[in-house]
């Protein structure tokens, strides 16, 4: 079982806060901000699982 690191968590939170701030500055509605944040999270999980699958082969 893989575990996350404190540094990875901090970097992820930093990226999400920058994205949220940028979307607010662009006056994107709250609904679309949540949609985009969800897409980013799903993308990150997909990339991480793809890396783990490749490393097992």
Order of alpha helices (4+ residues) and beta strands (2+ residues): alpha-alpha
